[in-house]
Amino acid sequence: MKRPSVATTLTGVAVAVIASAVIWPGAANTIFPGAGDRGNAARAYLPSILVGILPAYTPNANGGAIGQAQAQAPAAAPNAPAGSPGGRPAVPVVTGKASRGSMPLVINSLGTAQPMATVALKTRVDAQVDKIGVAEGSLVQAGTVIAQLDSRQVEAQIKQAEATLARDVAALEQANRDVARYAELLSKNAGTKINLDNARTAAATATANIAGDKAQIENLKVQLGWYTIAAPITGRVGMISAKAGNIVRSGDNTATGTLATIVQTAPIYVAFSLAQYLLPDLRDSIGAPGAEVQATPQGSQRTIKGKIAFVDNMIDPATGTVSVRAVFDNADEGLWPGQLCNLRIVLRIEQDVVSIPREATQSGQEGNFVYVVENGVARLRTVKVARTQDGRDIISEGLKGDETVVVEGALALANGARVVIRNDTGKTDS
């Protein structure tokens, strides 16, 4: 026959010791001081009918049993009421306080940081890159030169147009002189009218040529501006695809066709979605006192505060959600475009709200309830929970806000049961 292992033997001994401490706590205290008290506490988790047939036990001031005679006292009646001297012993519990005061209405969500503006810089002319004016990833102000293209050809065209303008201006002056001379001769009957008309036509032609020359010069100067690629917004530059000496071409839709991308990082949006039933509260929160959005970038412990800036004009029928954007100053760039953020959205601050620790609320067939401790006795109180927030249940009905409620040990309680409050180690209140 196979002998039992040492582990099996020790397990059996341990079970026997625990059972003895529960059944005869007085005797257990005599052999192992304190063991009887622990066994008596374990009785609170046994059925009432079973506790009623166990020997009674009352600890004395020194932690031991009052006497062997009491340990052998007759068993209490199985149907003795809870909390009576012959019923169940007092149940050790941990309690918390119901409080009344202001409480924020908070919604938690997940959002993505989005730049308020994004600009892809592309060339409008075919040219060679003369120089790059900024480093990749640098923060630039609006108007900063990002790239300078070779503009010598268009500059030469401007000089040519200016020369043409000067020529036409001289032609106009000559035509005006001819008009004046032929008009004087005609007035003295020394000239012909046809010469005067031809001179006036030449002057009008020169005037039109001058207007065309000026328009041509203006057009070339606009084109000259295309050879200087500057930042249209203040933001951060991404990767620059072309370096000095490369040829860039207009209409290039490939990846290299974009010289660089600038994103605005301050201020910045954080986009997220909320369920449609929150839309009324969400719209009321815009500009309301105490309303704010707190963003915590994933991987960071820092929280950045902002406010609701935009609610979309349509609910997505597929998901039943509405798109929302919050705006943040982001002067120090704590939020980065594309970054995931944990959001805490405070819609408003509610006043005179009753709340209790979440662990105090129990669920039964008739709804939620709590145990309220009054004069060392647990009283069952039916409550209505409005919502749960930050580890506390907001109670709309059932409590006034100054009660002591059971947080731990409620599973061993019945209405009217005696309790022992043990909130702190080594401290017992009844």
Buried (B, 14 or more C-beta within 10 A) or exposed (E): EEEEEEEEEEEEEEEEBBEBBBBBBBBBBBEBEEBBBBBBBBBBEBEBEEBBEBBBBBBEEEEBBBEEEBBEBEEBEEEBEBBEEBBBBBBBBBBBBBBBEEBBBBBEBEBEBBBBEBBEBBBBBEBEBBEBBBEEEEBBEEEBBBBBBBBEEBBEBBEEBBEBBEBBBEBBEBBBEBBEBBBEBBEEEEBEEEBBEBBBEBBEBBBEBBEBBBEBBEEBEEBBEBBBBBBBBBBBBBEBBBEEEEEBEEEBEEEEBBBBBBBBBBBBBBBBBBBBEBBEBBEEBEEBEEBBBBBBBEEBEEEBEBBBBEBEEEBEEEEEBBBBBBBBBBEEEBBBBEBEBBBBBBBBBBEEBBBBBBBBBBEEEEEBBBBBBEEBBBBBBEBEBBBEBEEBBBBEEBBEBEBBBBBBBBEBBBEBBBBBBBEEEEEEEE
